[in-house]
Amino acid sequence: MGKRDELIDRYAEDIRDKLGQTPDMDLLTRVTIGCGPSIYSDDASTVAASDRAELERIKTSYLMKKLGLPDGPDLMAGIDTVIDAYGRSNRNKYRAVVYYLLCRHFGKEAVYR
C-alpha cells in the first residue's frame, strides 16, 4: 500500500469517526488526488479553520475555480457549515476531507467524474 492509499484510508476513517458518515471512496480518492502534493506536507495537508485568509483561499481557489461556483455569501456559509460539522475544536482538519465535504455539500461530485 502506497503513502497516498494510507492517507486516503486515514481520511475515510476521519469521515466515519468524526462525522458519522460512510465515505464515497471513489469521490474521496479523486478529491485526494486533486489536492496534489499538498497532502504530503504536514502544514499544507490540514486546514486552519481560524485563519480567515485561508478560508478565503479555499473559497476562491477550490469552490470558485475548481468547482465552478459563483461568488456569493453561500460559499463562506458552506465552508462554515463543513468546518462546524468536522469540528472546530478538531486540530487536524485534513484538507482532502474538507474539500470532499465541500464538494458533497454543494452537490458538485460530477466535477470529479
C-alpha positions in Angstrom: 0.0 0.0 0.0 1.4 3.4 -1.0 1.5 6.6 1.0 -1.4 8.1 -0.8 -3.6 5.0 -0.1 -2.6 5.2 3.5 -3.7 8.8 3.6 -7.0 8.1 1.8 -7.7 5.4 4.5 -6.9 7.9 7.2 -9.3 10.4 5.6 -12.1 7.8 5.3 -11.6 6.9 9.0 -11.9 10.6 9.9 -15.2 10.8 7.9 -16.6 7.7 9.6 -15.4 8.6 13.2 -15.7 12.4 13.3 -18.7 12.9 11.0 -20.6 9.6 11.3 -20.8 9.2 7.6 -19.9 6.4 5.2 -17.4 7.9 2.7 -17.8 7.6 -1.1 -14.4 6.1 -1.6 -14.2 6.8 -5.3 -15.0 10.5 -4.7 -12.7 10.7 -1.8 -9.9 9.2 -3.8 -10.4 11.6 -6.7 -10.6 14.6 -4.4 -7.4 13.5 -2.7 -5.6 13.1 -6.0 -6.8 16.6 -6.9 -5.1 18.0 -3.9 -1.8 17.1 -5.4 1.4 17.0 -3.4 -0.1 19.2 -0.6 -1.4 16.0 1.1 2.2 15.0 1.9 3.1 18.2 3.7 2.2 18.4 7.4 1.3 22.1 7.1 -0.5 22.1 3.7 -2.4 18.9 4.4 -4.6 20.5 7.0 -6.9 23.5 7.1 -6.5 26.2 9.7 -10.2 27.0 10.2 -9.4 30.0 12.4 -7.4 31.7 9.6 -9.9 33.7 7.6 -7.3 34.3 4.8 -7.0 30.5 4.3 -10.8 30.1 4.2 -11.0 32.9 1.6 -8.4 31.0 -0.4 -10.5 27.8 -0.2 -13.4 29.8 -1.4 -11.7 31.3 -4.4 -9.2 28.5 -5.4 -11.4 25.5 -4.7 -15.0 26.5 -4.7 -14.9 29.1 -7.4 -12.1 27.9 -9.7 -12.2 24.1 -9.2 -15.9 23.5 -8.6 -17.0 26.5 -10.8 -19.4 28.0 -8.2 -20.3 31.7 -8.5 -19.1 34.0 -5.7 -21.7 34.8 -3.0 -22.3 34.6 0.7 -23.4 31.0 0.4 -19.9 29.9 -0.3 -18.5 31.1 3.0 -21.6 29.8 4.7 -20.9 26.4 3.2 -17.3 26.4 4.4 -18.5 27.3 7.9 -21.1 24.5 7.8 -18.4 22.0 6.8 -16.0 23.2 9.4 -18.6 23.1 12.1 -19.6 19.5 11.1 -15.9 18.4 11.1 -15.4 20.1 14.5 -13.9 23.5 15.0 -12.0 22.2 18.0 -10.6 19.3 16.0 -7.0 20.3 15.4 -6.4 18.1 12.4 -8.9 19.1 9.7 -7.5 17.4 6.7 -7.6 19.4 3.5 -8.8 16.5 1.4 -11.7 15.8 3.8 -12.7 19.4 3.9 -12.7 19.5 0.1 -14.6 16.3 -0.1 -17.2 17.6 2.3 -17.5 20.9 0.4 -17.9 19.0 -2.9 -20.7 17.0 -1.4 -22.3 20.0 0.3 -22.5 21.9 -2.9 -23.5 18.8 -5.0 -20.5 19.1 -7.3 -19.5 15.5 -7.4 -19.7 15.5 -11.2 -16.6 17.7 -11.3 -14.6 14.5 -10.3 -16.3 12.0 -12.6 
